[in-house]
Amino acid sequence: MQKYKFQKALGLISKILNKYENADDTLDLIFKYIHEIFSNEKSYIFFISPSGLYLKAESGCSETESFNLQKVKEMGLLTRRFIKNQETVVDNAKEIAEEIGIETSSGSSFVASPLKIKDALFGVLLLQKDSVEPFSVEDKEIVEAFSSVAAYIIKDAELSDVFKLQLKILQENIIEKTEAYVVITEKNKQILEANKVKDEFLANVSHELRTPLHAIINSSDALKMEVFGPLNEKQLEYVNDINASAIHLSGIINEILDMSKLEANQMSLNKSSFDVESAVDEVLNITRSLADKKNITFKKDYYHSKILINADFKKLQQILYNLLSNAIKYTNPDGVIEIGFTKDKDNVRFFVKDNGIGIEEKYHGKIFAKFQQIENVYTKKESSTGLGLTITKEFVEMHGGKIWLESKVNEGTTFIFELPA
């Protein structure tokens, strides 16, 4: 049962990250998905202020309950201890709820989880269940994952509000240009600081999510191989679903982590001299299983038997993997994908060509921008963060190279990039 909860939670968190547009709607979505996992009756988000706790958002409360909780609540002993420890609790969560002023009954069960960026706690996610099955200690990790996403969304919304304030100042001509320049300069400083905090938070939460994900992937791998005994058909189906969902979410987290490192200028190159053909062949071997599922054929187009390049081996492989996996995703079954490279005096030119759905010319200039997802334009069958091509372009340009595409709808797409030899 707990593994099923983990699997479902991973899928729902992935949906939240893909659908995030504004904070209020997304918090409602988080409350909805939490209810799908735990069947809890009520959910609360409280913010911490110098004078106490105040209600930011809730789900499942009556108008009277919501009105009573709007008042700022002084923090009791258990609440202060919870804020100091900054750890998700189940055992004394009910007592914390009573200190805040929430009505409880003998059958009520609660879990409280901190809302924080790094070690800066700013709020509390509190869940209430009045049903027979209470919250358990095993539920803590799932609740922590939802509270991490909620914390990011709330802080990201605050950052967006700063941008909106700038726009309002300029549009309404509230102040003179000189004063506006001073205000905007100050706000830009706040934006840079807030963005740095967000990037650090993304890196931190990505690391935190990786640990349980790796445990899920490794455990499901062992079950798939029937290390601990044979599985029946239905059990094997569920284990495969858990494994695939965890691997998919792990890929999303890795993309978010790479993007946050790039934006924080924390990504560096580790260059060495190596044979291009061996690097390309390794990536083809890694992606071949994806291609085999759609009966897609790889066609190698290597014009030189031996080309050496001085580059970051892992980042070149990630560039090729991103382009090949995209090509597989948007190529119809039984299609063909060509990959090749050539060398002139100064550069090595690579290309990945498919005969898939193609991309309209009006989207060519947007395709490498953050969060631009090809599938939103052409198909709804696949999901991603929309960061893969952005990261690919950044890695190419870190090497001093360039990347572009040639494509026509229903005739396929060719991605081409050059790196200094």
C-alpha positions in Angstrom: 0.0 0.0 0.0 2.8 2.4 0.9 4.6 1.7 -2.4 1.4 2.5 -4.2 1.2 5.8 -2.3 4.8 6.7 -3.3 4.1 5.8 -7.0 1.0 7.9 -7.1 2.6 10.9 -5.3 5.5 10.9 -7.7 3.2 11.1 -10.7 1.0 13.9 -9.1 4.1 16.0 -8.1 5.3 15.7 -11.7 1.9 17.0 -12.9 2.1 19.9 -10.5 5.6 20.9 -11.8 4.4 20.7 -15.4 1.1 22.6 -14.9 2.3 25.4 -12.6 1.1 28.8 -13.8 -0.1 30.8 -10.8 0.3 30.2 -7.1 -3.4 30.2 -6.0 -4.5 27.7 -8.6 -1.5 25.5 -8.0 -2.0 25.5 -4.2 -5.6 24.3 -4.8 -4.1 21.6 -7.1 -1.7 20.6 -4.3 -4.6 20.3 -1.8 -6.5 18.2 -4.3 -3.7 15.8 -5.0 -2.9 15.5 -1.2 -6.6 14.5 -0.7 -6.2 11.9 -3.5 -3.2 10.3 -1.7 -4.4 10.5 2.0 -8.3 11.0 1.7 -7.9 13.7 4.4 -10.8 16.0 5.1 -8.9 19.3 5.6 -5.6 21.0 4.6 -4.1 24.2 5.9 -1.1 26.5 5.1 -0.1 28.9 7.8 2.5 31.7 7.5 4.7 32.7 10.3 4.8 36.4 11.3 6.6 38.2 14.3 3.2 38.2 16.1 2.3 34.6 15.4 0.7 32.3 12.8 -2.0 33.4 10.3 -3.9 31.4 7.7 -2.7 31.7 4.1 -4.8 29.0 2.4 -7.1 26.1 3.3 -9.2 23.4 1.9 -12.3 21.6 3.3 -13.1 24.2 6.1 -16.5 25.7 6.6 -16.9 29.5 6.4 -17.0 29.8 10.2 -13.9 27.7 10.7 -12.0 29.7 8.0 -13.1 33.0 9.5 -12.0 32.0 13.0 -8.6 30.9 11.7 -8.0 34.2 9.9 -7.0 35.9 13.2 -3.3 35.8 14.0 -2.6 33.0 16.5 0.1 33.2 19.2 2.4 30.3 19.1 2.3 27.8 21.9 5.2 25.7 23.3 4.8 22.7 20.9 4.5 25.0 17.9 7.6 26.9 18.9 9.5 23.6 19.3 8.2 22.4 15.9 9.5 25.7 14.2 12.8 25.3 16.0 13.3 21.7 14.9 12.0 22.2 11.3 11.0 18.6 11.0 7.8 16.9 9.8 5.9 15.5 12.8 2.9 13.1 13.2 3.1 12.2 16.9 2.3 15.6 18.4 0.8 17.2 15.3 -2.7 17.1 16.9 -1.5 19.1 19.9 0.1 21.7 17.5 -3.2 22.0 15.7 -5.1 22.6 19.0 -2.6 25.3 19.9 -3.3 27.0 16.6 -7.0 26.9 17.3 -8.2 24.1 15.1 -11.2 22.2 16.4 -10.3 18.5 16.9 -12.1 15.3 18.0 -11.0 12.1 19.6 -10.6 10.4 16.2 -8.7 13.3 14.5 -5.2 12.7 13.1 -2.8 15.3 11.9 0.6 15.7 10.2 2.6 19.0 10.3 5.4 19.8 7.8 7.6 22.9 7.6 7.5 25.2 4.6 11.0 26.4 4.1 13.7 27.3 1.6 17.0 25.8 2.8 16.9 26.6 6.5 14.6 29.6 6.3 11.2 28.4 7.6 8.3 30.7 6.7 5.2 28.6 7.1 3.5 25.3 8.1 1.6 22.7 6.0 -1.0 21.0 8.3 -3.2 18.1 7.2 -6.2 16.8 9.1 -7.9 13.4 8.8 -11.0 12.5 10.8 -11.4 9.0 9.3 -10.6 5.6 10.8 -7.1 5.3 9.2 -4.8 7.8 10.9 -1.6 9.3 9.4 1.4 7.2 9.9 5.2 7.8 10.3 5.6 6.3 6.8 3.5 9.1 5.3 6.1 11.8 6.4 8.3 11.5 3.3 5.3 12.0 0.9 4.0 15.0 2.9 7.6 16.5 2.9 7.7 16.2 -0.9 4.4 18.1 -1.3 5.5 20.8 1.2 8.7 21.3 -0.7 6.8 21.9 -3.9 4.3 24.2 -2.1 7.3 26.2 -0.6 8.8 26.7 -4.0 5.5 27.8 -5.6 4.8 30.4 -2.9 8.3 31.9 -3.1 8.3 31.9 -6.9 4.9 33.8 -6.8 6.5 36.4 -4.5 9.2 36.8 -7.0 6.6 37.3 -9.8 4.9 39.9 -7.7 8.1 42.0 -7.8 8.0 41.9 -11.6 4.3 42.9 -11.6 5.1 45.9 -9.3 7.8 47.1 -11.8 5.3 46.9 -14.6 2.7 48.8 -12.7 5.1 51.5 -11.9 6.0 52.0 -15.5 2.5 51.6 -17.0 0.7 54.0 -14.6 3.4 56.6 -14.5 3.1 56.8 -10.7 6.4 58.5 -10.2 8.9 60.5 -12.2 11.4 58.7 -14.3 14.3 59.5 -11.9 12.4 58.1 -8.9 11.2 55.1 -11.0 14.8 54.3 -11.9 15.8 54.3 -8.2 12.9 52.1 -7.3 13.4 49.7 -10.2 17.2 49.4 -9.4 16.4 48.5 -5.8 13.7 46.0 -7.0 16.2 44.4 -9.4 18.6 43.9 -6.5 15.7 42.1 -4.7 15.0 40.0 -7.8 18.6 38.9 -8.1 18.7 38.0 -4.4 15.4 36.2 -4.5 16.4 34.4 -7.7 19.7 33.2 -6.0 17.6 31.9 -3.1 15.3 30.1 -5.5 18.2 28.5 -7.4 19.8 27.3 -4.2 16.4 26.0 -3.0 15.9 24.1 -6.3 19.3 22.5 -6.0 18.7 21.6 -2.4 15.2 20.2 -2.9 16.4 18.2 -5.9 19.1 16.5 -3.8 16.5 15.8 -1.1 14.1 14.2 -3.6 16.9 12.1 -5.2 17.5 10.0 -2.1 14.0 8.5 -1.8 13.8 8.3 -5.6 17.0 6.2 -5.8 15.7 3.9 -3.1 12.5 3.4 -5.0 14.3 2.8 -8.3 16.8 0.3 -6.8 14.1 -1.5 -4.9 11.8 -1.8 -7.9 14.8 -2.9 -10.0 15.4 -5.7 -7.6 11.7 -6.7 -7.6 11.6 -6.7 -11.4 14.6 -9.1 -11.5 12.7 -11.3 -9.0 15.7 -11.3 -6.6 13.4 -12.0 -3.7 11.2 -14.5 -5.4 8.8 -14.7 -8.4 6.0 -12.2 -8.9 2.6 -12.8 -10.5 1.5 -10.9 -13.6 -0.3 -8.1 -11.7 2.5 -7.6 -9.2 5.1 -7.3 -12.1 2.8 -4.8 -13.8 2.7 -2.6 -10.7 6.5 -2.8 -10.1 7.2 -1.8 -13.7 4.8 1.2 -13.3 6.6 2.2 -10.0 10.0 1.9 -11.7 9.0 3.8 -14.8 7.4 6.6 -12.8 10.4 7.0 -10.5 12.9 7.1 -13.5 10.7 9.7 -15.3 10.6 11.9 -12.2 14.3 11.5 -11.6 14.9 12.8 -15.2 12.7 15.8 -14.5 14.6 16.5 -11.2 18.0 16.2 -13.0 16.9 18.7 -15.6 15.7 21.2 -13.0 19.0 20.8 -11.0 21.1 21.3 -14.2 19.1 24.4 -15.1 19.5 25.9 -11.6 23.2 25.3 -11.7 23.5 27.0 -15.1 21.5 30.0 -13.9 23.6 30.3 -10.8 26.8 30.0 -12.9 27.8 26.9 -10.9 28.3 24.6 -13.9 31.8 24.1 -15.2 33.5 22.2 -18.0 35.8 19.2 -17.5 37.6 19.0 -20.8 39.7 16.1 -22.1 40.7 14.8 -25.5 38.7 11.8 -26.8 37.5 10.0 -29.9 34.2 11.4 -31.1 33.0 8.1 -32.6 33.2 6.3 -29.2 31.2 9.0 -27.5 28.5 8.9 -30.1 28.4 5.1 -30.1 27.9 5.0 -26.3 24.9 7.3 -26.5 23.4 5.2 -29.3 23.7 2.1 -27.0 22.0 4.0 -24.1 19.0 5.2 -26.3 18.6 2.0 -28.3 16.1 0.5 -25.9 13.9 3.6 -26.3 14.1 3.3 -30.1 13.4 -0.4 -30.0 10.0 0.2 -28.2 8.9 2.1 -31.4 10.8 -0.1 -33.8 12.9 3.0 -34.8 16.2 2.3 -36.7 19.4 4.3 -36.1 21.5 5.1 -39.2 25.1 6.1 -38.5 26.6 8.6 -40.9 30.3 8.9 -39.9 32.5 10.4 -42.7 35.8 10.1 -40.8 37.0 7.0 -39.0 39.0 8.9 -36.4 38.2 12.4 -35.1 39.6 13.7 -31.8 37.9 16.6 -29.9 38.9 18.5 -26.8 35.6 18.8 -24.9 33.6 17.8 -21.8 32.9 14.1 -22.5 29.8 13.8 -20.2 28.2 17.1 -21.4 28.7 16.1 -25.1 27.0 12.8 -24.3 24.1 14.7 -22.6 23.7 17.0 -25.6 23.5 13.9 -27.9 21.2 12.1 -25.5 18.8 15.0 -25.3 18.6 15.4 -29.1 18.3 11.6 -29.7 15.6 11.1 -27.1 13.7 14.1 -28.5 14.0 12.6 -32.0 12.7 9.2 -30.7 9.8 10.9 -28.9 8.5 12.7 -32.0 9.3 10.1 -34.7 6.5 7.7 -35.7 6.9 3.9 -35.2 9.1 2.2 -37.8 10.9 5.5 -38.5 14.6 6.2 -39.1 16.9 8.5 -37.2 20.3 9.5 -38.7 23.2 10.7 -36.6 26.6 11.8 -37.9 29.5 14.2 -37.6 32.2 15.8 -39.8 35.2 17.9 -39.1 36.7 20.9 -40.8 39.8 22.9 -39.9 38.4 24.4 -36.6 35.1 22.6 -35.7 33.4 19.3 -35.4 29.8 19.4 -36.7 27.2 17.0 -35.4 23.7 16.3 -36.6 20.6 14.3 -35.5 18.0 13.9 -38.2 14.5 12.3 -37.9 11.6 11.8 -40.2 9.0 12.6 -37.5 6.3 15.3 -37.1 8.5 18.3 -37.8 8.3 21.8 -36.3 6.7 24.9 -37.9 9.1 27.6 -38.8 7.4 30.2 -36.5 8.5 28.0 -33.5 12.2 27.7 -34.6 13.2 30.8 -32.6 11.4 29.7 -29.5 12.3 26.1 -29.3 15.5 26.6 -27.1 13.7 28.9 -24.6 13.0 27.7 -21.1 9.7 25.7 -20.6 8.9 25.7 -24.3 7.5 22.2 -24.8 7.2 20.8 -28.4 4.4 18.5 -27.3 2.3 21.5 -26.3 2.3 22.6 -29.9 2.0 19.2 -31.7 1.0 16.4 -29.4 -0.2 15.7 -25.9 1.2 12.2 -25.6 4.5 13.0 -23.9 5.4 15.1 -20.8 8.6 16.9 -19.9 9.8 20.0 -18.1 10.5 21.9 -21.3 14.2 22.3 -20.2 16.0 19.7 -22.3 16.7 21.8 -25.3 17.5 24.9 -23.2 20.1 22.8 -21.3 21.4 21.4 -24.6 21.9 24.9 -26.0 23.6 26.1 -22.8 26.1 23.2 -22.9 26.9 23.8 -26.6 27.5 27.5 -25.9 29.6 26.8 -22.8 32.0 25.0 -25.3 32.0 28.1 -27.5 29.8 26.4 -30.1 26.4 27.0 -31.7 23.3 25.0 -32.4 20.4 25.4 -34.8 17.7 23.3 -36.5 16.2 22.7 -39.9 12.6 21.4 -40.0 9.4 21.2 -41.9 6.0 19.9 -40.7 5.5 16.2 -41.5 9.0 16.0 -43.1 11.1 15.7 -40.0 13.7 17.8 -38.1 17.5 18.0 -38.1 19.3 19.5 -35.1 22.8 20.6 -35.9 25.5 21.8 -33.6 29.2 22.7 -33.9 31.9 22.5 -31.2 35.5 23.8 -31.5 37.8 20.9 -32.2 
